[in-house]
Amino acid sequence: MTDQTKTPPAVAAAEFEDDRPIQTKPGELPPEIQAPLAPFKGEAPPAPAWFEAAIAKEPQRSFVTSLGTQIEVLTWGEVGKPGLLLVHGNSAHADWWSFIAPYLAEDYRVVSMSLAGMGASDWRETYAFQDFAEDAEAVAKATGLYEGGRKPIYIGHSFGGSQVFYAASRYPERMHAAILVDTGFGGPPPREQEEMARRMEQVRNIPTTDRPKRVYATLEAALARFRFMPPQAPGHLFVADFIARRSLKRAPLEDGSGEGWAWMFDPAMWNKLDRSAMNALVTEGPPKVEVPIAHIYGELSQVIARRHDGRANPLPKDMIEIAIPDSNHHVMVDQPLALIAALRALLAVWPS
């Protein structure tokens, strides 16, 4: 994700504050967290052969219309193989899976979608969990994920995992199983929420001329502003660079002098998100989930660490969980090969 509060206990499970874009002033975070790509001055960090081989397997890129919105879709593998639908986190895009999907495509029809308001998908006036679920179903049908002899397996990271969980709970007939990747429910502890609120107030008080521009004059300047939410240093800078470049689009400069670079996601998405359907699903206790669910998470993830503070958690207590060593929240950035191995092994034997 890129740069850009206390909630009542009854609805905290649906707030997902860990994904919320928060602006910070230069120097407020360590440089390896606040601006991990700045030292490269617009150049791409060196990448290993396995990564270059993966991204060389370009997906077919297209759009699927859902609820009047164009949804960006990337596909790998043959129609007729079992289907996998990949869903990214907040403010992210379908290409977060582009170096993972090719390693699954020999055995599966793999589809990665950009949620509405993110990537190259259209923006909406409002966003809602039930609409994201309808989008996923439209994408699954249009891309042949039902043609592999069984319903597709949904795989979602972070905020995308919450979408997968909602769809699994509300529409179990649409999927064979669900895999969540480092998906937390509820925001940071109160003291951290207070700190986040303090930072937001500081940013509001910065004179306009000192605020980060929404349109950057150069690609180098834009890449230097890229960071992850929740804040963490990327485990692999070549992955961060790949993701960051595909998070940007050309846009007119504010002074009218030409084109610059802007983030692709809708900056108002978080404020336009209707959480009512998810709140209704989880606030009266863990919902009954009729499809098998597994959870792969980063062993060092601050999001998952918060599950141990006694907060309510709607995830099934008996689900399979796999910890990825030496990984924070963004598992595909920190330990992509371990994530690939975990997904391959899990899919080979589960659900039985």
TORFINU-210356 format. One line per 8 residues: number of its first residue (from 1); their letters; for each residue x, y, z negated of C-alpha. Coordinates in steps of 0.5 Angstrom, whole numbers, plus 2048, in hexadecimal, padded with zeros to 3 digits. Layout:
// residues N
NUM = A = X:Y:Z  ...
//
This chain:
// residues 352
1 = MTDQTKTP = 800:800:800  802:807:801  802:80D:7FC  7FC:812:7FC  7EB:80D:7E1  7E9:80A:7DC  7E3:805:7DD  7DE:802:7D9
9 = PAVAAAEF = 7E0:7FB:7D7  7D9:7F8:7DA  7DC:7FA:7E1  7E3:7FA:7E0  7E4:7F3:7E4  7E2:7F7:7EA  7E6:7FD:7EA  7ED:7FA:7ED
17 = EDDRPIQT = 7F1:800:7EB  7F7:7FC:7EC  7F6:7FE:7F4  7F4:805:7F3  7F9:80A:7F7  7FC:80F:7F2  800:814:7F4  806:816:7F0
25 = KPGELPPE = 80B:81B:7F0  812:81A:7F3  817:818:7EE  811:815:7E9  813:80E:7EB  81A:80B:7EC  81C:80C:7F3  81C:804:7F5
33 = IQAPLAPF = 814:804:7F3  812:80B:7F5  816:80B:7FC  819:805:7FE  81A:806:805  81D:80D:804  824:80B:804  823:808:80B
41 = KGEAPPAP = 821:80F:80F  81C:80C:813  820:806:815  81E:7FF:814  822:7FB:80F  825:7F4:811  820:7EE:811  822:7E7:811
49 = AWFEAAIA = 821:7E2:817  81A:7DF:814  817:7E5:813  819:7E7:81A  817:7E1:81D  810:7E2:81A  80E:7E9:81C  811:7E7:823
57 = KEPQRSFV = 80A:7E2:823  806:7E8:825  7FE:7E7:823  7F9:7E8:828  7F6:7EF:826  7EF:7F1:827  7E8:7F4:823  7E2:7F1:821
65 = TSLGTQIE = 7DC:7F5:820  7D9:7F4:819  7D3:7F9:816  7D5:7FE:81C  7DC:7FE:81A  7E2:7FC:81E  7E6:7F7:81A  7ED:7F6:81C
73 = VLTWGEVG = 7EF:7EE:81C  7F6:7EB:81D  7F5:7E3:81F  7FA:7DE:820  7FA:7D6:821  7F5:7D2:825  7ED:7D3:825  7EB:7CC:823
81 = KPGLLLVH = 7F0:7CB:81D  7ED:7CC:816  7EC:7D4:815  7F0:7D8:810  7EE:7DF:80F  7F3:7E4:80B  7F1:7EA:808  7F6:7F0:806
89 = GNSAHADW = 7F6:7F5:800  7F3:7FC:7FF  7F6:801:803  7FA:7FB:807  7F8:7F8:80E  7F8:7F2:812  800:7F2:813  801:7F0:80C
97 = WSFIAPYL = 800:7E9:80E  804:7E9:815  80A:7E6:812  806:7E1:80E  801:7DF:813  806:7DC:819  808:7D7:813  801:7D4:813
105 = AEDYRVVS = 7FF:7D5:81A  801:7CE:81C  7FC:7CA:818  7F7:7D0:817  7F3:7D5:81B  7F5:7DB:817  7F2:7E2:817  7F4:7E8:814
113 = MSLAGMGA = 7EF:7EE:813  7F0:7F5:811  7EA:7F7:80C  7E6:7FD:80F  7E9:804:80D  7F0:800:80E  7F5:7FF:813  7F2:800:81A
121 = SDWRETYA = 7EB:7FE:818  7E6:804:818  7E4:808:812  7DD:808:80E  7D9:80D:80B  7D9:808:805  7DC:802:803  7D9:7FC:800
129 = FQDFAEDA = 7DB:7F5:7FD  7D5:7F2:801  7D7:7F5:807  7DE:7F3:807  7DB:7EC:806  7D7:7ED:80C  7DD:7EF:810  7E1:7E9:80E
137 = EAVAKATG = 7DB:7E5:811  7DB:7E8:817  7E2:7E8:818  7E2:7E0:817  7DC:7DF:81C  7DF:7E3:821  7E6:7E0:821  7E4:7D9:821
145 = LYEGGRKP = 7E6:7D7:819  7E0:7D3:819  7E2:7CF:81F  7E7:7CA:81B  7E2:7C5:818  7E1:7C9:812  7E0:7D0:80F  7E6:7D4:80E
153 = IYIGHSFG = 7EA:7D5:808  7EB:7DD:806  7F1:7DF:803  7F2:7E6:800  7F7:7EA:7FD  7F6:7EF:7F7  7F0:7F3:7F9  7EF:7EF:7FF
161 = GSQVFYAA = 7EE:7E9:7FA  7E9:7ED:7F6  7E5:7ED:7FD  7E6:7E5:7FE  7E4:7E4:7F7  7DE:7E8:7F8  7DC:7E4:7FE  7DE:7DD:7FB
169 = SRYPERMH = 7D9:7DF:7F5  7D3:7E2:7F9  7D4:7DE:800  7D7:7D7:7FF  7D4:7D4:805  7D8:7D9:809  7DF:7D6:807  7E2:7CF:805
177 = AAILVDTG = 7E7:7D2:800  7EA:7D8:7FD  7F1:7DA:7FC  7F3:7E0:7F8  7FA:7E3:7F8  7FB:7E7:7F2  7F4:7EA:7F0  7F3:7ED:7EA
185 = FGGPPPRE = 7EC:7F0:7E7  7EC:7F6:7E3  7F1:7FC:7E3  7F7:7FD:7DF  7F6:7FE:7D7  7F4:805:7D4  7FB:808:7D3  7FD:806:7DA
193 = QEEMARRM = 7F6:809:7DD  7F7:80F:7D9  7FE:810:7DC  7FB:80F:7E3  7F6:814:7E1  7FC:819:7DF  800:818:7E6  7F9:81A:7EA
201 = EQVRNIPT = 7F8:820:7E6  7FF:822:7E7  7FF:821:7EE  7F8:825:7EF  7FC:82B:7EB  802:82B:7F0  801:831:7F5  7FF:82F:7FC
209 = TDRPKRVY = 806:830:7FF  809:82B:7FB  804:825:7FC  806:820:800  803:821:807  7FE:81C:80A  801:81D:811  809:81C:811
217 = ATLEAALA = 80D:81F:817  812:819:818  811:812:817  817:812:812  813:817:80E  80D:812:80D  811:80C:80C  815:810:806
225 = RFRFMPPQ = 80E:811:803  80C:809:803  80B:806:7FD  807:800:7FA  801:800:7F5  802:7FE:7EF  809:801:7EF  80E:7FC:7F0
233 = APGHLFVA = 815:7FB:7F4  814:7F7:7FA  817:7F0:7FA  819:7F1:801  81A:7F8:804  81A:7F5:80B  813:7F2:80A  811:7F9:807
241 = DFIARRSL = 813:7FD:80D  80F:7F8:811  809:7F9:80D  80A:801:80D  80B:802:814  805:7FE:816  801:803:811  802:809:815
249 = KRAPLEDG = 7FF:80C:81B  800:812:81F  7FC:819:81D  7FC:820:81E  801:824:81A  7FD:829:816  800:82F:819  7FE:82D:820
257 = SGEGWAWM = 805:82C:822  805:825:825  804:81E:822  807:81B:81B  805:815:817  7FF:813:812  7FD:80D:80E  7F8:809:812
265 = FDPAMWNK = 7F3:808:80C  7EE:80C:80A  7F0:811:804  7E9:811:801  7E8:80A:801  7E9:809:7FA  7E4:80E:7F8  7DF:80C:7FE
273 = LDRSAMNA = 7DF:805:7FB  7D8:802:7F8  7DA:7FD:7F3  7D3:7FC:7F1  7D2:7F5:7F4  7D9:7F2:7F1  7D7:7F5:7EA  7D0:7F2:7EA
281 = LVTEGPPK = 7D4:7EB:7EC  7D9:7EB:7E6  7D6:7F0:7E0  7D2:7EA:7DD  7D8:7E5:7DD  7DB:7E1:7E2  7D7:7E0:7E8  7D6:7D8:7EA
289 = VEVPIAHI = 7DB:7D7:7F0  7D9:7D1:7F4  7DF:7D1:7F9  7E6:7CE:7F6  7EA:7D4:7F4  7F2:7D4:7F4  7F6:7DA:7F1  7FD:7DB:7F3
297 = YGELSQVI = 801:7E1:7F0  807:7E4:7EE  80A:7E2:7E8  80D:7E9:7E6  806:7ED:7E9  804:7F2:7E4  7FD:7F1:7E7  7FD:7EA:7E4
305 = ARRHDGRA = 800:7EB:7DE  7FA:7F0:7DC  7F6:7E9:7DC  7F9:7E8:7D5  7F7:7EE:7D1  7F0:7EB:7D0  7EC:7EE:7D5  7E6:7EB:7D9
313 = NPLPKDMI = 7E8:7E7:7DF  7E3:7E4:7E4  7E7:7DF:7E7  7E6:7D8:7E6  7EA:7D5:7E0  7EB:7CE:7E4  7EE:7D1:7EA  7F4:7CF:7ED
321 = EIAIPDSN = 7FA:7D4:7EB  801:7D4:7EE  806:7D9:7EC  80B:7DC:7F1  812:7DD:7ED  815:7E4:7ED  810:7E7:7F1  80C:7ED:7EF
329 = HHVMVDQP = 805:7EF:7F1  806:7EF:7F9  808:7E8:7F9  809:7E8:801  80E:7EE:800  812:7EB:7FA  812:7E4:7FC  80F:7E2:803
337 = LALIAALR = 812:7DC:804  810:7D9:7FD  809:7DC:7FF  809:7D8:806  80B:7D2:802  806:7D2:7FD  800:7D3:802  803:7CD:806
345 = ALLAVWPS = 803:7C9:800  7FC:7CB:7FE  7F9:7CA:804  7FC:7C3:806  7F8:7C0:800  7F3:7C5:7FD  7ED:7C5:7FD  7ED:7BE:7FD
//
